[in-house]
């Protein structure tokens, strides 16, 4: 975003944004082709500890044909899984609203120049990344609480925190630019605690089948990307501050509702459909390794 704002202000205008990002994408593709390995054991820089942690609970390729089928029916009957998907709805709709429309709000309502818009709109996402790293580590280091309590606590911090900041932003006059920016940036930043919330719950609850549950989470994200623009543009036809009030209040309320559902049904322990011979797959060695990392 900062780069886009800077490029837009040059004589080359918007076309330069697409050309530059196309080149960057091509460079990333080349680097991926050079560095990617199909198996973790083929990576040159991996340690024995990391390899053991990654492979813990995974099936052996030799026995793959005899593996049990994906228990789709049991997955869809599990309330903790639905809690993850409901939380994903609140998360994806809110973050897409900010990521896609923060530049519009900053430019049209707060009146910042285009160069400043790019940098300001990118700051929330950058700070959220930092919070995600902190929250993930903090969640692992906390041993006085159960995993279920931790995922509910971290999810509440993320969702309730963002909702409160969005409500505060809704009631902030457009001429209070600095205050509005603080609330906007803080709302997205605090959502980074979700890494210790429903995201972690997905791995803990679904274990070896988390790929399927996370695929649905990605589907929810795609649906949010497609539908959020219709919601926001229908509520802000003129781009006025009083119209954005309803956008922020709506998304704040949605965050509160989805978090209540997650706190009610969300879990931090393996679901029964992950059990193999009565033992949740990946529930012993992996937990011991994670715990030993902080000794």
Secondary structure, DSSP 8 states (H G I E B T S, - for coil): -HHHHHHHTSTTTHHHHHHHHHHHHHHHHHHHHHH--SSGGG-TT--HHHHHHHHTT---GGGGGGS----HHHHHH-HHHHHHHHHHHHHHHHHHHHHHHHHHIIIIIS---HHHHHHHHHHHHHHHHHHHHHHHHHHHH--SS-HHHHHHHHHHHHHHHHHHHHHHHHTS-TT-HHHHHHHHHHHHHHGGGGGGTHHHHHHHHHGGGHHHHHHHHHHHHHHHHHHHHHHHHHH-SS--HHHHHHHHHHHHHHHHHHHHHHHHH--SS--GGGEETTEETTSSHHHHHHHHTT-
